[in-house]
Structure formats: structure tokens, C-alpha cells
Amino acid sequence: MKNKIVVLGAGISGLATAFQLQQKGFEVTVVERNKRPGGSMISERKEGFLIDYGPNSGLEMTPVIRKLVDEAGITEQMIYANEEGDKRYILRNGQLHPLPMSPPQFLKTKLFSTSAKLRLLAEPFVGRSNDGYYQSIAEFVRRRLGSEFLDYAINPFVAGVYAGDPEKLSVKSAFPKLYALEENYGGLIKGMFKGAKERKKRAEQSKQNAKMFSFKDGMQTFPEALTEKLNDVRLECKIKSVKKEGDSFITIYEQGGEEKQLRSDAVISALPAYVAAEVLENIDSELAGHLKEIYYPPVQVLFLGFEKSAVGQALDGFGYLIPQKEEQSYLGAIWSSVIFVNRAPEDKAAFTIFVGGARSPELFEIPRDELFQKVLTEFKRTMEITDDPVFIAEKFWDKAIPQYNLGYVEHENYFNKFEGENPGLFLSGNYRGGISVGDCVKNSEIVANKVSEYLNTNKNKNSKE
Ligand SMILES: Cc1cc2nc3c(=O)[nH]c(=O)nc-3n(C[C@H](O)[C@H](O)[C@H](O)COP(=O)(O)OP(=O)(O)OC[C@H]3O[C@@H](n4cnc5c(N)ncnc54)[C@H](O)[C@@H]3O)c2cc1C
């Protein structure tokens, strides 16, 4: 008899894992609360604009992405970023400065002072830290690269990736590759050269070199296509809890006011940490405690369309990020219609602006209209825009992106312990192994292999008994 697997949550983590397990011959059921699959991946076409309320793109950092795209039958839908997408800006003293991408650009840039540039050259001579384990990314960068580099490169970068606060994010957990460069090679510059060779062997791309992708109709195409290929995805089903019964698991969910149950040999939770906490509380309350401690800050996404003729700033890049020191009310803006085709009508320009995050959650105490006007004024000033937007769409994410803050290592250790003590139950989702779409897909392969190995070993064991 086929082994049965239940996957909790139809975000990209759950769907990509479910899809690979179905391909391995298992009977997989995905249970999802929402009407539509995709979790954070929400795309919408309106008045000629294409809005991505969650991720605007992914990085093709693992061959698994292309494999899944091909097998889900959406190869023709996949698009890559225009060349302009490589150029990124940072705001300093009210001006946009291109982020230097080569040593000559670095020497010329006005983004960093001469002393900051010289400080960077000293990096190979900075020793290892004794308490790297409990270091924030801010402490790590201050020590290795100096405070100006922290303020004008890492601080905005962390806002762009995690909507995070660099003083709180753990370098070991949130930037494991950076941490490993120091651990394994004694420095970032030394390690970068050696790391490139090792990735080549594993056929992986560094995030820096990986191609940026999306789909003609936005990121939601990906989870939708995976859902189409899956045999059993139950939407509008709210998971309440999971129980253990001998060697099996019972997933209890609510559909249209009715309580239902699913029995399976394995369960993969691909739910947000704070939901997994409730669902798994009766199995392990200590686990629930760890899951509840993972902070998801609020983020407001504003999608604005303007007449192209009203935009003074040259539209030749991915967008820009804002260092905290610049004291603006938003984290940065993606120039959506520059990066990918078909994001706005021909004569319009579309931008996606991010507000709040772990750096400034208190902003949402201001009335929303007031905050919007503040952001709009600041954005128009930087982009030299002379008119009001002709199109506005927005989404408020109450709990946007999990923060791998200091202390995360203890959570991760407990997750591993929990899985060891509860064979057949697997914890997945963007609060483990990276938050990017690329990381979620990469991890889906790891989880699918772990589950299949567990079930195959277990099946053989049971059939011998
Ligand atoms: C605003 C924003 C911008 C982002 N930008 C980028 C970007 O540009 N590039 C990038 O790579 N990444 C980006 N990310 C991160 C990335 O999109 C996410 O980390 C990733 O999509 C998470 O996938 P997931 O499946 O792990 O979780 P989720 O997408 O959160 O999926 C979890 C699923 O569980 C379901 N669920 C919750 N509770 C229940 C319940 N009780 N019963 C049943 N189902 C339930 C949810 O409805 C959801 O479908 C962004 C995220 C956000 C929020």
C-alpha cells in the first residue's frame, strides 16, 4: 500500500515538497486555509498593472527551481529580469548612489568615504571572534568591515531581504554563509574565492550570480502550477491540530464549519511558525514555545503607478534601499516595471514600496493615511516625480517575514530534537533554512528526501515484522 503524507500549508514550501513527494510515488494531501494556494505569493492584474504583493522575484540559486518549473509545465511562463535589474541604488544624503559591483566602481563610488574604503581593505587581517555564535549581523560587520559599511551597505541590504533589524538578526542563523566564511576560512574576502570553487562543484549559484526570475503573470503562477499538478490539494481547510496515534498521525481540520480528519504515515508542517505552534502544541508544548518566539514584523506593501513622463529619476535599475540613518519612513522601492516586462501599461512606471519591518514597526501606530502621505512625499522627492500616482494598490502584512534573531540557534536545535523524538513529523517553511523563495525551494528538496527516506525505511521495517 502507498504511504500517505499530509502537508500542512500550501505556500511554496509546502507545495514544492508535496510535488516532489508525489513524483516519488507517495500519496500526498495538501491542506490549506486560504481560497488560493501560494501563501505569500500573491499576484494580481488590474488596470494594465501587474502587482506582486509578496515576493516580486526569486533567485535561481538551485537547479531544483528550473526542474520544478519545467515539470509543472510553466517553462514558457518563466521570465528573467532585464539587464537593468542588476543595478541597485542606495540612498545617501538624499541622493541615489549605484551600489558598486566591481573593484573600479568601488574605488570611484561616493557611497562610501575614503576611510570606509580603506577599512574594507583591512578585512583579511581581522581575526575571528570568540563569540561568533551569539553575534548579530551588525556586530559581525562592524568588526570585520567597519561601521560605515554596516550603515550604508548591510543595514539597507538587511531591510531589503528580511525587512529586518541588523542589531537583532543573528549572523550565524540569518547569514550562515557569511558566518561560515569567517569560521572556515578566517575571513570574508579569503572565503569568497574558495567558496566560489566549491559551489561550482555542487552546480549551485551564489545568490549574487543567480539569475532573477518571475513569471509573465507574476510569482503566483508558480504555486498555482504546482497545485494543478498535485492530486489532492484541499483549499479553505483550516488546520486545527495534529495528533499522534501509534505509528500514524491524525490531522484535524475545519472545512465549511465541519470538523474533518486525515490519517497519514507522515506529516510535514509548512505553516508559519506561529500557526505551527498552535497546531503542534498538544504534541510538544516546549516546541510551541520555541515557535512562538520567532518574530514576524509587520510590513506594508504599496504598489504605485505613475505616468512615465512625470518621473525625473532615470529608470535604469532594480530600485533602491534606504539606510536607517537616512531617516525616511520606508525601507526602499523596487522599480517593478523596469525589472520585468509587462508590469505596467507602456506609458506608465510601476513601483513597489516597502514600509515598516523589524526596523520600524512603530510606524503603524500613525494613522494609515498619514503614513501613506508621508511615504508618498518622500518617495516622490527621491524619484523626482512631479505628479500624483495614477494607480495605487496596497497590502498590509501583519506578520510578514520570520526573523532569525539572536537566540535562533536554540530554536533550531530544538526543532532538530523534536524531529528526532517524533519520527514521521517534519518541520518546514521559511522560518527554517532561509526566507527567500529560492531557499524555500532548495529546502523542499531536502525535506522531500528526508521524508521519503523515513517512509521507505519504515515501510521495509514494518514489512519485515
Ligand atoms: C512582502 C513580502 C515580500 C517578499 N519578497 C521576496 C522577494 O522579493 N524574493 C524572495 O525570494 N522572497 C521574498 N519574500 C519571502 C518569501 O516570499 C517567503 O518567505 C516564502 O514565499 C514563504 O513560503 P512558505 O511556504 O514557507 O510560507 P507561506 O507562504 O507563509 O505559506 C504558509 C501557508 O500556510 C497557510 N496556513 C496558515 N495557517 C493555516 C492553517 N491554520 N491551516 C491551513 N493552512 C494554513 C497559509 O495560508 C499559507 O498558504 C517576501 C515575503 C513577503 C511577505
The ligand as an ORCA input file, in Angstrom:
! r2SCAN-3c Opt
* xyz 0 1
  C       6.000     41.272      1.467
  C       6.955     40.161      1.173
  C       7.922     40.337      0.177
  C       8.811     39.309     -0.112
  N       9.719     39.475     -1.124
  C      10.510     38.444     -1.501
  C      11.309     38.528     -2.680
  O      11.278     39.529     -3.406
  N      12.088     37.460     -3.002
  C      12.106     36.314     -2.256
  O      12.830     35.380     -2.597
  N      11.339     36.200     -1.139
  C      10.540     37.224     -0.757
  N       9.715     37.100      0.332
  C       9.802     35.882      1.149
  C       9.090     34.678      0.531
  O       8.038     35.105     -0.287
  C       8.515     33.777      1.614
  O       9.483     33.506      2.598
  C       8.003     32.460      1.048
  O       7.106     32.684     -0.006
  C       7.361     31.688      2.189
  O       6.819     30.491      1.741
  P       6.296     29.417      2.795
  O       5.571     28.374      2.021
  O       7.387     28.967      3.672
  O       5.276     30.216      3.746
  P       3.889     30.901      3.407
  O       3.900     31.473      2.048
  O       3.600     31.804      4.545
  O       2.863     29.688      3.411
  C       2.256     29.181      4.563
  C       0.869     28.691      4.179
  O       0.225     28.152      5.343
  C      -1.148     28.525      5.278
  N      -1.761     28.451      6.606
  C      -1.591     29.271      7.674
  N      -2.360     28.859      8.710
  C      -3.023     27.765      8.297
  C      -3.959     26.869      8.913
  N      -4.354     27.010     10.196
  N      -4.449     25.843      8.174
  C      -4.062     25.656      6.888
  N      -3.178     26.458      6.256
  C      -2.659     27.499      6.955
  C      -1.089     29.947      4.751
  O      -2.356     30.369      4.283
  C      -0.039     29.812      3.661
  O      -0.596     29.465      2.428
  C       8.775     38.087      0.626
  C       7.795     37.919      1.623
  C       6.889     38.926      1.881
  C       5.806     38.716      2.921
*
